[in-house]
């Protein structure tokens, strides 16, 4: 079985996307991603991770504004 034939699991894709999102992806894992990962899986997980990150930032800002006594927009 070649490396191209191996399918990456969900948690491997999630770990790679989060590492890339934070900018700490190792060269070995980056090479693995480009040779054995499905582009659709990375796009889907990356889009979902981006939406979650934006939601967490939005929620954090709203909570901080509420703590400071400012009304939410």
Beta strands, then each sheet from edge to edge (+ up, - down):
end
